[in-house]
């Protein structure tokens, strides 16, 4: 299965590399507009988002747009764990372990503190499965929650089927530029 996952990751990375910054921004805007129209987003008070990196659906604009209307939580890597902290502004962000921008540690939030989880992924499938980068951070953090989890991805990241195992956390919903699953 590891080899199958690596093949999918390589295939998706080729598509990501060919995606221009302009196209990524345009598609990201469409995806985020779909997201904010969902009932789950509208009803949520505290939302766990991610600070996007190149090749992911861009969320930095979304974070800034909604930080005054919702409570935004962002992840930080600590050892083998993913911890979430309240976002308090760009000035309170730093480069994390993998170079991803993450909040300066403050009060740690649990899954009970968060109403809605919005996560990135390398690939997703029509059965609402998610494949991450292979470290299991999101799967471990989200393993105990039954709250809504939305995966954001570009259409080329949505496959008919991706390899999964019992530790992989299924999404409640997946949003692309063209559809909601």
N, C-alpha and C positions, 0 to 999 in steps of 0.2 A: 504494500500500500504506500509506503514512503516513496518509492520510485514513481508510482502513479501520481502522487501529489506533486512531486518535483517536476514531472512532465507538464502538469497543468500550470504550475507556477511559471515555468519557462515560456509556455505558450502565451500566457497572459502578459508577461513582461515584454514580449515582442510587440504586442498591441500597444501597451503603455508607452514604449519607446517611440512608436510611430505617431502618437497622439500629440498634436501641437498644443502649446500653452493656450492659444486662443480657443481651440476646439474644447480643450479640457475645461476652460472657464465657462464657455457657453453651455456645455452639457451639465456641468456642476450646478449652474444657476437653475437649469430646468429641474434637476433632481431635487434641489433644495426647495424650490417652489412647490413641488409635489409633496415633499415632506411636511412643510408647514401647513398645508391644507388638510392633513390627516387629522382625524378626531383625536388620536393618541397624542399628537403634538399639541393640539389646541388645549386639551384638558390637563396636560402635565404641568406641574409647578416647577419641579427640579428635573432637569434633563442632563443626562450624561452624554457628552459629545466627544469628539476626538479632534485634535489639532492636526489637520491634514498635512501630508508631505506630498512631494511630486509623485504623480501617478495615482493618487487617491482622489475621490470626489472632494473638492475643495470645500472646507467647512469654516475657514477663518472668517470669512465675511458673515456667515450665518451666526457664528459666535458673537461677533461684534454687533450685529443687527439685533440680536435677541437678548443680550446680556442685561439690559435694563428692564425687560418685560418678563423674563423667566430667570430662575436660578440655574446657572450653567455649571456643571461639574466636568472636569477634565482629568484624564488619567496620567499617572506617573508610574514608572517602573521602579520597583524596589526589590532587588534580588530576583526571586521567582514569582513575585506578586505584582499585580496591577492594583494600584491604590487610586482612589478618586478624591480630588480636592475641589473646593469651590473656586471658580474662576473669578478673579478680582481685577483683571486688567492686564494689558500687554506688559506693563512694567513689572509685573509679578510672575513672569515666565522665565524659564531657563532651558538650556539644552539638556536633554535627558541622556540616558545611557546609549541610546541608538541615534542620537542627534535630533530626536523629535522634540519639539517644544512642549514643555510640560509645566504645570503650575508649581510655584515654590510651595513646599509642604506647609499645610495648615491643619485644621481639623480634618481627620480622615472620615470620609463618608462610606457607609455600607450600602448594600443593595436595598436595604429597608428605607434609606434616606432618599432614594432616587425613584422618580415616577416612570421615567422612560429612558431606555438605553439606545443610543444610535452608534453603530459600530462600522468600522471599515472592514475590508476583507480582500484577499487576493482574488477569490472566485466564490460564486454562489451558484446554487442550482434551483430548478423549479420546485423542488421538494423543501425549499427554505433552508437548505444546508449551507454552511459557511466554511470556507477554508481560509485560514489566516496565514501568517508567515511561518508557522511551524513551532512556535515557542509555547503556545497554549495559554497565554496571559488572559485573553478574554474568556476562553472556555472555562478556566478555573474560577475567575471572578464571577461569572454569570451562572455557574453551575447550580447555585442554590436559589435562584430567583425564578419566579413564574410571571414576572412583570413583562411588559411589552419590550421587545428587542427588535430594532429595525436596522437592517443592513443596507448601506448605501453603496451602489456600484454603477459603473458605466455598463451599457448594454453588452459590450464584448466580454465582460466579466461574468455574465450569466450563462451558465452551461446547462445542458440537459441533465447531466449527472456529474457529480464530483465524488471522489472517494472520501468516505467518512469512517469514523469509529465511534465507540460508545462514549468517548469523552467530548466529542464535538457537540456544541450547543446549537440547537436549531433556532432559527430566527422566527419571530412572529410574522414579520413582513420584510419584503425586500423591495427597494425602490430604485428604478433605473430612470433614464430620461424618457423612456417610452411606456413603462408599465409599472404597476404595483402588484406584487405577488403576495 
